[in-house]
Amino acid sequence: MGKHCFRIFTLILIPLILYPSTQIITGKVRHANSYDILPYVSIYLENRSIGTTSDEEGRFLLQIADSLMDGYLIFQHVSFDTLRIPLYKAKDKSDFYLIPRIIPSGEITVEAMRNQPDILLDLPQSFTLIEAKRFERRGYIDAADLLSTDQNVQVQEELNGKKAVVLRAGNPDDVTLLYNGVRLRNGYDNVFDFSLINLTDVRRIELIRGSNTSLYGPEAFSGVINIVPRMHRAYNIRFQQRIGSYASGDWNVQLNYNIKERLNLSYSYQQGAYKRFYLAEDTTAEESYLKNKSSSHTASIVYDFSDENPADGEQSLSLFFWQGNAEYKNNLAADALTRMNRLLSARLIGWRSFRLTTSYQWLNNDQYYATDRAFWKRRFDSGYFSLRAEKHWTLARWKLLAAYQYEDTRLNFENKREQSGYKNAFSGLFLQKQHGFVGIIKWRLPEEKGVISLANLDLSYRYDRVSNDNRNVTKQTGGYPFDPSQKPAWSASTLRFSSHFKGETRFFIANAYITAGSNVKFPTPFQMLSIPQPRRFNSLATVPQLSPEKNRSLEVGLSLLKENTGLHSINGWEISFNYFQNYYVNKFRMYYREAIPIAYFDNVQNANIFGLDSKVKLFLLRSKVIFEFGLSKYFISDKAAFPFKSDLKFTADMHVEHAGFNGQIHAYYLSEQSGWVVGRDDVFYEIPLPGYTNLDLHIGKTFELDPLKLFADFSVRNLFDNKTLLSGFALRDRRFYLTVGIQY
């Protein structure tokens, strides 16, 4: 009996001697204003090599020996003030709140390296990052609805629900859209429908202004928009329901599963609909309406093989699937449209400074349209394959990037028309291939404190070659004026230069840049198929030229940023100015014939847009209250080449975050817009849309009942109810939306 007691005593005592007692410190890291969880925060023991990182749910766990409990625990994140707390206090806390910074720190943290926007790989330029917390629980219907709140963005919405986004008063095909770095391309007219993008799956939107990009294609005359989806989620399941005006409603469910913090599986589904009635006096609500339905699927598999050194950045392999569907029916005009967009992509990041992205995109579009004179049926199916390979090198002060891009587009097009017993049809398979080669060189002076603390000189070169082909082209007399022997090939080189300077004084931090260079845009199949016939020309039109459209640009930007340390009511401010000039050669100009849903093109040999963008931000009460004022003014040489664009836009926003509450007041003004239409007498007529002012309100609250999280939001759009009738429908009218949800 004594021997057994001695053995038991020995087994208990030896571990206590060899392994001293420890304390477990665990909890969640949160935003001090919104109480949102913060992933990828670096947490470590001061002056010790003991640390960890908060996970996707903001949780962390540290095991610390009793002998070290007189030290301090450090919480560090690039966008927040560093938190330093004694260990003896930390062990009794469950939540740790970080105060947001105005000027991001220069520390190399996990978040700083993993959350780098892809746009930083390109030349320095003016850009905006819109994080999910700014829109995920507010009444924005889709991506276009959200982007319209930016001072540089205007949205062109059709009655069928299709929404096109333009930047800096350019045209929709002047914008390049990326989804997780993968280009979304419409193989017909290169104009993507932003209403298909569901915001519940979006982590961040990167908005790049200006024609300064080389990496994302040569045709981004006005800018680039990159939709960054949620590849990791801080919950297992989430459900959200929205109801509102026009008998609208949509719901979505999201599923997420993590395996050993390396493998992430996620899926989400969204479905919605709304119904709008005509307001014209000669119709009744019971018989005259249009109806829209939409749905989307999103799925992803992400394997993260990053090591523990944050300086190495993200290293991952991901597979991504997305599908958006939309149906439109107008029972008064016998107009119907169905469209489906599907994307499958794979992406490798970080392996030996190498990036590889490949994708395939399907697009199906069926449209039926009737007027008092004719009936149209149009269908096109597009398949688009893309491949982009990038290699990065860092050599002392030099950064080098080389990239190859390949795009292969297949378009099956069919158009039928019936008019007074007369029929004509046109169909065919149209092929377009594009090869692109990109080289970017960046030279950087060592960063140090002083009047000029940083200087970059960057140069980019891009070469593109495009070939066209067609097969099985059939047409009846009076159909499309398309010549099947027309198989043009084009090639072009573009060169861009940029410089970026950063300086610091005791009053503010200044950033300045200047970029200059050229871009080129090749004709799309839509433009090749929509050449107007000579009899439709008049003094306002010129003979169309099926050759590339070219752009030369110059942009100068300056921003001043001040952060006040200590307990001040005004924590800081930011002022930015951007001036740009865009010169266009062989600019494609679009116009429509009355009551005919087909666009025709001619060319303007010389056109230009000059513009000034400015923004002021004020950060109050530790950034719990943020005021933003934005102004954009454009000088457009030929408004027929840039139809229905406002040349002046002003925005004013107030954002509030406190104790789980969030609110926004968004006021804006848009000046008059105008476009051209060709009447049945072949005469051009101008259609004006008056300028207007309006106001949007959003207020929401988040509740936590661990492990559940509930949220609710109420939104009022167009509070001033400035109704403008277009084709019998009200535009700019007051709308209400209520959103509720729960996640686990």
C-alpha positions in Angstrom: 0.0 0.0 0.0 2.8 2.4 0.9 4.6 1.6 -2.4 1.5 2.5 -4.4 1.0 5.8 -2.6 4.7 6.7 -3.2 4.3 6.0 -6.9 1.2 8.1 -7.2 2.8 10.9 -5.3 5.9 10.8 -7.6 3.7 10.9 -10.8 2.0 14.0 -9.5 5.1 15.8 -8.1 7.5 15.3 -11.0 5.4 17.2 -13.6 4.9 20.0 -11.2 8.7 20.3 -10.8 9.6 19.9 -14.4 6.7 21.9 -15.9 5.8 24.9 -13.8 2.2 26.0 -13.6 0.8 28.2 -16.4 -2.0 30.6 -17.0 -4.4 30.4 -19.9 -5.3 33.7 -21.5 -8.1 33.6 -24.1 -10.7 35.9 -25.6 -11.9 37.8 -28.7 -10.4 40.9 -30.3 -13.0 43.5 -31.4 -13.4 46.8 -33.0 -13.8 49.4 -30.3 -16.6 51.2 -32.1 -18.6 48.6 -34.0 -17.7 45.6 -31.7 -17.0 43.6 -34.9 -14.5 40.8 -34.5 -11.0 41.4 -35.8 -9.1 38.5 -37.4 -5.3 38.3 -38.0 -4.4 40.5 -35.1 -0.8 39.8 -33.9 -0.8 39.0 -30.1 2.4 38.5 -28.2 4.1 38.8 -24.9 6.2 42.0 -24.7 10.0 41.3 -25.2 9.3 37.6 -25.5 9.0 35.2 -28.4 5.7 34.0 -27.2 2.7 34.9 -29.4 -0.2 33.9 -31.6 -2.7 35.4 -34.1 -6.5 35.9 -33.8 -8.4 33.5 -36.0 -11.3 34.2 -38.4 -13.6 34.5 -35.4 -11.3 37.0 -33.6 -10.4 34.3 -31.0 -7.0 33.6 -29.5 -5.4 31.5 -26.8 -2.1 31.8 -25.1 -0.5 29.6 -22.4 1.9 31.6 -20.2 4.0 30.5 -17.3 3.3 32.0 -13.9 6.8 33.4 -13.7 6.0 35.7 -16.7 2.7 37.0 -15.5 4.2 40.3 -14.4 4.7 41.2 -18.1 2.5 42.9 -20.7 0.4 41.5 -23.6 0.6 43.4 -26.9 -2.2 43.5 -29.6 -0.9 44.8 -32.9 -2.8 45.4 -36.2 -1.9 47.7 -39.1 -5.2 49.6 -39.0 -5.5 50.0 -35.2 -3.7 51.5 -32.3 -1.5 49.0 -30.5 -3.0 47.8 -27.2 -0.7 47.1 -24.3 -2.3 45.5 -21.2 -0.8 43.9 -18.1 -1.1 40.1 -18.1 -2.7 40.0 -14.7 -5.6 42.1 -16.1 -5.7 40.3 -19.4 -6.4 36.9 -17.7 -9.7 38.3 -16.4 -11.0 39.8 -19.6 -12.9 38.0 -22.4 -13.0 40.9 -25.0 -10.2 43.1 -26.1 -11.1 46.3 -28.0 -8.8 48.1 -30.5 -9.2 51.7 -31.5 -9.0 52.3 -35.2 -6.1 54.4 -36.7 -6.4 57.0 -39.3 -2.9 56.4 -40.6 -2.0 52.7 -40.9 1.1 51.7 -39.0 4.2 50.6 -40.9 4.6 47.4 -38.8 4.8 44.1 -40.7 1.9 42.2 -39.2 -0.1 39.2 -40.4 -3.0 41.3 -41.5 -0.7 43.8 -43.3 0.7 41.1 -45.5 -2.3 39.0 -46.0 -4.7 41.8 -46.8 -2.7 43.6 -49.4 -5.0 44.7 -52.3 -4.0 43.3 -55.7 -4.2 46.8 -57.1 -0.9 47.6 -55.3 0.9 45.3 -57.8 0.1 47.8 -60.6 1.2 51.4 -60.9 0.4 54.0 -58.2 -3.1 55.4 -58.7 -6.1 56.8 -57.0 -8.2 54.1 -55.4 -10.8 53.4 -52.8 -11.3 50.3 -50.6 -14.9 49.7 -49.5 -14.9 47.2 -46.7 -17.9 44.9 -46.0 -18.7 46.6 -42.7 -19.7 49.7 -44.8 -22.5 47.8 -46.7 -23.2 44.3 -45.4 -26.1 45.3 -43.1 -27.5 48.2 -45.1 -30.2 48.3 -47.7 -28.1 48.1 -50.8 -29.7 45.7 -53.3 -26.6 44.9 -55.3 -23.1 46.0 -56.2 -24.3 48.8 -58.5 -26.5 50.2 -55.7 -23.6 50.4 -53.4 -21.1 51.9 -55.9 -23.5 54.6 -56.9 -22.8 56.3 -53.5 -19.2 57.0 -54.6 -18.7 60.5 -56.1 -16.9 59.1 -59.2 -19.6 56.5 -60.0 -22.7 56.8 -62.1 -25.1 53.9 -62.7 -27.1 53.3 -65.9 -30.1 51.2 -65.2 -32.5 49.7 -67.8 -36.1 48.8 -67.2 -35.2 45.1 -67.4 -33.1 45.5 -64.2 -29.7 45.4 -65.9 -27.2 47.9 -64.3 -24.0 49.2 -65.9 -21.5 51.2 -63.9 -19.4 54.0 -65.3 -16.5 55.9 -63.8 -15.5 59.5 -64.3 -18.2 60.1 -66.9 -16.8 57.5 -69.3 -18.9 54.7 -70.9 -19.7 51.3 -69.4 -17.3 49.5 -71.7 -14.5 51.8 -70.4 -14.6 50.0 -67.0 -12.8 46.7 -66.4 -14.6 44.4 -63.8 -12.7 41.8 -61.9 -14.1 39.2 -59.5 -11.4 38.0 -57.1 -8.8 39.2 -59.6 -10.5 37.4 -62.5 -11.9 39.5 -65.3 -15.6 39.2 -65.9 -16.2 39.8 -69.6 -19.3 39.9 -71.6 -18.3 38.3 -74.9 -20.9 40.4 -76.7 -20.4 44.0 -75.8 -18.0 43.9 -72.8 -20.5 45.5 -70.5 -21.2 43.5 -67.4 -24.5 43.5 -65.5 -23.6 44.6 -61.9 -27.1 43.7 -60.6 -26.0 40.0 -60.7 -23.5 40.6 -58.0 -24.9 39.7 -54.5 -23.2 41.8 -51.8 -23.7 39.2 -49.0 -20.8 37.3 -50.5 -18.5 40.3 -50.9 -15.6 41.0 -48.5 -14.3 44.2 -50.1 -14.7 46.3 -53.3 -11.5 47.8 -54.7 -12.3 50.9 -56.9 -9.5 52.1 -59.1 -10.0 55.4 -60.8 -8.3 56.4 -64.0 -6.7 54.7 -67.0 -3.4 54.0 -65.1 -3.5 50.2 -65.2 -1.4 47.8 -67.3 -1.8 44.6 -65.4 -5.6 44.3 -65.8 -5.9 44.9 -69.5 -5.4 47.7 -72.0 -9.0 48.8 -72.2 -9.6 50.2 -68.7 -10.0 53.8 -69.9 -12.0 55.0 -66.9 -10.9 52.5 -64.2 -11.0 49.0 -62.7 -13.5 47.6 -60.1 -12.3 44.4 -58.3 -15.0 42.5 -56.3 -13.2 40.6 -53.5 -15.5 37.7 -52.3 -15.5 36.2 -48.8 -13.2 33.2 -49.0 -13.2 32.8 -45.2 -16.1 33.5 -42.9 -16.3 33.9 -39.1 -19.4 31.7 -38.8 -20.8 28.3 -39.7 -24.2 29.3 -41.0 -25.9 32.6 -41.7 -29.4 33.6 -42.9 -30.6 37.0 -44.0 -34.0 38.3 -45.2 -34.8 41.6 -46.8 -38.2 43.1 -47.6 -39.1 46.4 -49.1 -40.7 48.6 -51.7 -42.1 47.2 -55.0 -43.2 44.1 -53.1 -39.5 43.2 -53.1 -37.9 40.5 -51.1 -34.7 38.5 -51.1 -33.2 36.0 -48.8 -29.8 34.2 -48.7 -28.2 31.5 -46.7 -24.4 31.0 -46.2 -22.6 27.9 -45.0 -19.0 27.8 -43.9 -16.7 25.1 -42.6 -13.0 25.3 -41.5 -10.7 22.3 -41.3 -7.6 22.8 -39.1 -7.4 26.5 -40.0 -5.9 25.4 -43.4 -8.8 24.3 -45.5 -12.0 26.3 -45.8 -15.2 25.2 -47.6 -18.1 27.6 -48.2 -21.4 27.9 -50.1 -24.1 30.5 -50.3 -27.4 30.8 -52.1 -29.5 34.0 -52.7 -32.9 34.5 -54.2 -35.0 37.6 -54.7 -37.8 39.3 -56.7 -39.7 42.6 -57.1 -42.6 43.9 -59.1 -43.1 47.5 -60.4 -46.3 48.9 -61.8 -46.8 51.5 -64.5 -47.8 55.0 -63.4 -49.0 56.1 -66.8 -52.6 57.4 -66.8 -53.9 55.2 -69.6 -53.0 51.9 -67.9 -54.2 50.1 -64.8 -52.0 48.5 -62.1 -53.7 45.2 -62.5 -52.6 44.7 -66.1 -49.4 46.8 -66.5 -46.3 45.9 -64.6 -42.8 44.6 -64.9 -41.3 41.8 -62.8 -37.8 40.8 -62.0 -36.4 37.7 -60.4 -32.8 36.8 -59.5 -30.8 34.1 -57.8 -27.2 33.3 -57.3 -24.9 30.5 -56.1 -21.4 30.9 -54.7 -19.0 28.2 -53.6 -15.3 28.2 -52.8 -12.6 25.9 -51.6 -9.4 27.5 -50.2 -6.3 25.8 -49.0 -3.9 28.1 -47.1 -0.3 26.9 -47.0 1.2 30.2 -45.7 4.0 29.8 -43.1 4.2 31.7 -39.9 6.4 34.5 -41.2 4.1 37.4 -42.1 6.7 39.0 -44.4 6.1 36.1 -46.8 2.5 37.1 -47.4 -0.4 35.0 -48.4 0.2 31.6 -50.0 -2.9 29.8 -51.0 -4.7 27.7 -53.6 -8.4 28.4 -54.2 -11.2 27.1 -56.4 -14.2 29.4 -56.9 -17.6 29.0 -58.5 -20.2 31.7 -59.0 -23.5 31.8 -60.9 -26.0 34.6 -61.3 -29.4 34.3 -62.9 -32.0 37.0 -63.7 -35.4 37.0 -65.3 -37.4 40.0 -66.5 -40.9 40.3 -67.9 -42.8 43.4 -69.0 -46.4 42.3 -69.6 -47.4 45.6 -71.2 -44.7 45.8 -73.9 -44.4 42.0 -74.4 -40.8 42.4 -73.4 -38.9 39.5 -71.7 -35.2 38.9 -70.9 -33.4 36.0 -69.2 -29.7 36.0 -68.5 -27.3 33.6 -66.8 -23.6 34.3 -65.9 -21.5 31.5 -64.6 -17.8 31.6 -63.5 -15.4 28.9 -62.5 -11.9 29.9 -61.5 -8.7 28.5 -59.9 -6.0 30.7 -58.4 -2.5 30.0 -57.0 -0.9 32.8 -54.9 2.5 33.1 -53.3 4.4 30.0 -54.4 7.9 31.2 -55.1 6.5 34.7 -55.9 4.4 33.2 -58.6 0.7 33.8 -59.3 -1.4 31.8 -61.7 -5.1 32.5 -62.4 -7.3 30.6 -64.8 -11.1 30.8 -65.4 -13.9 30.0 -67.7 -17.0 32.1 -67.9 -20.4 31.2 -69.5 -23.0 33.8 -70.4 -26.5 33.1 -71.8 -28.8 35.9 -72.9 -32.3 35.6 -74.4 -34.4 38.7 -75.2 -37.8 39.2 -76.7 -39.0 42.7 -77.6 -42.1 44.0 -79.4 -43.1 47.4 -80.7 -46.1 48.6 -82.7 -44.0 48.0 -85.8 -41.9 44.9 -85.3 -41.0 41.9 -83.1 -37.4 41.0 -82.2 -35.9 37.8 -80.8 -32.2 38.0 -79.8 -30.1 35.3 -78.3 -26.4 35.0 -77.6 -24.3 32.5 -75.8 -20.7 33.4 -74.8 -17.8 31.3 -73.6 -14.8 33.1 -72.3 -11.5 31.4 -71.2 -8.7 33.4 -69.5 -5.3 32.6 -68.2 -2.9 35.0 -66.3 0.5 34.1 -65.1 2.6 36.5 -63.0 6.1 36.3 -61.6 7.5 38.8 -59.1 11.1 39.6 -58.2 12.6 41.9 -55.5 16.2 43.0 -56.1 17.4 45.5 -53.5 15.5 48.7 -54.4 13.9 47.2 -57.5 10.6 45.4 -57.9 10.0 43.6 -61.2 6.8 42.0 -62.5 6.3 40.0 -65.7 2.9 38.7 -66.8 1.3 36.8 -69.7 -2.4 36.9 -70.3 -4.5 34.9 -72.7 -8.2 35.3 -73.5 -10.3 33.2 -75.8 -13.9 34.3 -76.5 -16.6 32.4 -78.4 -19.9 34.1 -79.2 -22.9 32.3 -80.7 -25.2 35.1 -81.8 -28.7 34.9 -83.3 -31.1 37.8 -84.1 -34.6 37.5 -85.7 -37.0 40.2 -86.7 -40.6 40.1 -87.9 -42.3 43.2 -89.4 -45.5 43.4 -91.3 -45.1 39.8 -92.5 -41.5 40.5 -93.5 -38.9 38.3 -91.8 -35.1 38.5 -91.6 -32.6 36.7 -89.5 -28.9 36.7 -88.8 -26.7 34.2 -86.9 -23.2 33.0 -86.6 -20.3 31.9 -84.4 -17.7 34.7 -83.7 -14.3 34.0 -82.2 -11.8 36.4 -80.7 -8.4 35.7 -79.2 -6.1 38.0 -77.4 -2.5 37.6 -76.1 -1.1 40.2 -73.7 2.4 40.7 -72.4 3.1 43.0 -69.4 6.3 44.2 -67.8 6.4 46.5 -64.7 9.5 48.0 -63.2 9.4 49.8 -59.8 12.3 51.6 -58.3 12.0 52.7 -54.7 14.2 54.9 -52.4 14.6 53.6 -48.8 11.9 55.0 -46.6 13.1 57.4 -44.0 11.7 60.3 -42.0 12.0 63.7 -43.6 10.3 66.1 -45.9 10.6 63.5 -48.7 10.4 60.1 -46.9 9.6 57.9 -49.9 10.0 58.2 -53.7 9.0 55.7 -56.3 9.6 55.7 -60.1 7.6 53.1 -62.0 7.4 52.1 -65.7 5.1 49.7 -67.4 4.9 48.3 -70.9 2.2 46.2 -72.4 1.8 44.5 -75.8 -1.5 43.0 -77.1 -2.4 41.1 -80.2 -6.0 40.3 -81.1 -7.3 38.1 -83.9 -10.9 37.6 -85.1 -12.7 34.8 -86.9 -16.3 33.7 -87.7 -18.0 30.5 -88.8 -21.5 29.5 -90.0 -22.6 33.1 -90.7 -26.1 33.1 -92.2 -28.2 36.2 -93.0 -31.3 37.0 -95.0 -31.9 40.0 -97.2 -32.1 43.2 -95.2 -30.4 41.7 -92.2 -27.1 42.8 -90.5 -24.7 44.5 -92.8 -21.9 42.1 -91.8 -19.3 40.8 -94.2 -18.2 37.2 -93.2 -14.9 37.8 -94.9 -14.2 40.5 -92.4 -11.7 38.9 -90.0 -9.6 41.8 -88.7 -6.5 41.4 -86.6 -5.0 44.2 -84.5 -1.9 44.7 -82.3 -0.9 47.6 -80.1 1.7 48.6 -77.5 1.1 50.9 -74.6 3.5 52.6 -72.3 2.9 54.2 -68.9 5.0 56.1 -66.5 4.3 56.9 -62.8 6.0 58.5 -59.9 4.9 58.6 -56.2 6.3 60.7 -53.4 5.5 60.7 -49.7 6.6 63.4 -47.2 6.1 64.1 -43.6 6.0 67.3 -41.6 4.8 68.1 -38.1 1.5 69.2 -39.5 0.5 66.4 -41.9 1.6 63.5 -44.1 1.5 64.2 -47.9 1.3 61.7 -50.7 1.6 62.8 -54.3 1.7 61.0 -57.6 1.7 61.7 -61.4 1.0 59.2 -64.1 1.0 59.5 -67.9 0.6 57.1 -70.7 -1.6 55.4 -73.2 -4.3 52.7 -73.4 -6.1 50.9 -76.3 -9.5 49.3 -76.7 -10.2 46.8 -79.4 -13.6 46.6 -81.1 -16.0 44.1 -79.5 -18.2 41.6 -81.5 -21.1 43.9 -80.6 -19.5 46.8 -82.4 -18.5 44.6 -85.3 -22.2 43.5 -85.6 -23.8 46.8 -85.1 -22.4 49.0 -87.8 -25.1 51.4 -89.0 -26.1 51.5 -92.6 -25.0 54.6 -94.7 -28.5 55.8 -95.2 -28.8 56.5 -91.5 -26.0 58.9 -91.4 -26.4 62.7 -91.2 -24.3 65.7 -90.3 -24.0 64.6 -86.7 -22.5 61.2 -87.6 -19.3 60.1 -89.2 -18.4 57.0 -91.2 -17.6 54.3 -88.7 -14.1 52.9 -88.6 -13.6 49.4 -87.3 -10.2 50.0 -85.7 -9.0 50.2 -82.1 -10.0 53.1 -79.9 -7.0 54.8 -78.3 -6.6 56.9 -75.2 -3.8 59.1 -73.9 -4.1 60.2 -70.3 -2.4 62.4 -67.6 -3.3 62.4 -63.9 -1.9 64.3 -60.9 -3.0 63.4 -57.4 -2.3 64.9 -53.9 -3.5 63.9 -50.5 -2.9 65.4 -47.1 -3.5 63.4 -43.9 -3.4 64.4 -40.3 -3.8 62.2 -37.2 -4.2 63.8 -33.8 -2.9 61.7 -30.9 -4.3 62.0 -27.5 -7.9 62.7 -26.5 -9.1 65.1 -29.1 -12.7 65.5 -30.4 -11.3 65.7 -33.9 -8.9 62.7 -34.3 -7.8 63.7 -37.7 -8.6 64.8 -41.3 -7.8 63.9 -44.9 -8.0 66.0 -48.0 -7.4 64.6 -51.5 -7.3 66.2 -55.0 -7.0 64.4 -58.4 -6.9 66.1 -61.8 -7.0 64.1 -65.0 -7.0 64.5 -68.7 -8.3 61.8 -71.1 -7.8 62.2 -74.9 -9.7 59.8 -77.1 -8.9 58.9 -80.8 -11.5 57.1 -82.9 -14.0 57.1 -80.0 -16.9 54.8 -80.6 -20.2 56.7 -80.3 -23.5 54.8 -79.5 -27.0 55.9 -80.5 -30.4 54.2 -80.7 -33.3 54.4 -83.1 -36.7 55.1 -81.7 -38.6 52.0 -80.5 -35.8 49.7 -81.7 -33.7 47.9 -79.0 -30.5 47.8 -81.2 -27.6 50.2 -80.8 -25.7 51.6 -83.7 -22.2 53.1 -83.8 -20.2 55.7 -85.5 -16.9 57.2 -84.5 -15.7 60.6 -83.2 -12.1 61.1 -84.3 -11.2 63.3 -81.3 -12.9 63.6 -78.0 -11.7 64.4 -74.5 -12.8 64.5 -70.8 -11.0 66.7 -68.3 -11.9 66.3 -64.6 -11.3 67.2 -61.0 -12.1 64.9 -58.0 -11.8 66.1 -54.5 -12.7 64.6 -51.1 -12.6 65.8 -47.5 -12.8 63.5 -44.5 -13.2 64.4 -40.8 -12.6 61.7 -38.1 -14.3 62.5 -34.7 -14.6 60.8 -31.3 -12.0 58.1 -32.0 -13.5 57.6 -35.5 -16.9 56.8 -34.1 -18.2 59.6 -36.3 -16.8 60.2 -39.8 -17.9 62.9 -42.2 -17.0 62.7 -45.9 -17.6 65.3 -48.6 -16.9 64.5 -52.2 -17.0 66.6 -55.4 -16.4 65.6 -59.0 -16.5 68.0 -61.9 -16.0 66.9 -65.6 -15.6 68.8 -68.8 -16.9 66.6 -71.7 -16.1 67.7 -75.2 -18.8 65.6 -77.0 -21.8 64.5 -74.8 -23.1 62.4 -77.7 -20.0 60.2 -77.3 -20.6 59.9 -73.6 -24.5 59.8 -73.3 -26.5 60.3 -70.1 -23.5 61.4 -68.0 -23.7 64.0 -65.3 -20.8 66.5 -65.4 -21.1 67.4 -61.7 -21.7 65.2 -58.7 -21.6 66.1 -55.0 -21.8 63.7 -52.1 -22.0 64.2 -48.3 -21.9 61.3 -45.9 -22.0 60.8 -42.1 -21.0 57.4 -40.7 -21.6 56.5 -37.1 -20.5 53.4 -35.2 -21.0 52.9 -31.5 -21.7 49.9 -29.2 -23.0 47.7 -32.0 -25.1 50.5 -33.6 -24.2 51.7 -37.1 -25.8 54.5 -39.1 -25.3 56.4 -42.3 -26.7 59.6 -43.9 -25.9 59.9 -47.6 -26.8 63.1 -49.5 -26.0 63.7 -53.1 -26.5 65.8 -56.1 -26.3 64.8 -59.8 -26.5 67.4 -62.6 -28.5 67.1 -65.8 -27.9 64.2 -68.2 -28.6 64.0 -71.9 -28.5 61.4 -74.7 -29.3 61.1 -78.3 -31.9 59.0 -80.2 -32.6 58.7 -83.9 -36.3 59.2 -84.7 -38.2 57.3 -87.4 -37.5 60.3 -89.7 -33.7 59.7 -89.3 -33.3 62.9 -87.4 -31.3 63.1 -84.1 -33.3 64.2 -81.0 -31.8 65.0 -77.6 -33.4 63.4 -74.5 -32.6 65.3 -71.3 -32.9 64.0 -67.7 -33.0 66.8 -65.1 -30.5 67.0 -62.3 -31.7 66.1 -58.8 -30.8 66.1 -55.1 -31.7 63.3 -52.7 -31.0 61.6 -49.4 -30.5 58.1 -48.1 -30.7 56.9 -44.5 -29.5 53.7 -42.9 -29.6 52.6 -39.3 -28.7 49.1 -37.9 -28.0 47.2 -34.7 -26.0 44.1 -34.0 -26.9 41.8 -31.0 -24.7 39.0 -29.6 -26.2 36.1 -27.7 -23.1 33.8 -27.8 -22.8 31.7 -29.9 -25.5 33.5 -31.9 -25.3 36.9 -33.6 -28.4 38.8 -34.7 -28.6 41.9 -36.8 -31.3 44.3 -38.1 -31.1 47.3 -40.5 -33.7 49.8 -41.8 -33.0 51.9 -44.9 -34.8 54.7 -46.7 -33.7 55.5 -50.2 -34.5 58.7 -52.1 -36.1 60.3 -49.0 -37.1 63.5 -51.0 -39.2 61.3 -53.4 -38.1 63.2 -56.6 -40.2 61.1 -59.0 -39.1 61.2 -62.7 -41.2 59.1 -65.1 -39.4 57.2 -67.8 -41.5 54.9 -70.1 -44.2 55.0 -67.5 -42.0 54.0 -64.5 -40.9 56.2 -61.6 -37.2 56.8 -61.2 -35.7 58.4 -58.0 -38.8 57.6 -56.0 -38.8 57.0 -52.2 -38.1 53.3 -51.2 -38.0 51.5 -47.9 -36.1 48.3 -46.9 -35.9 46.2 -43.8 -33.1 43.6 -43.3 -32.9 41.0 -40.5 -30.5 38.1 -40.1 -28.9 35.6 -37.7 -25.6 33.8 -37.8 -24.0 31.0 -35.8 
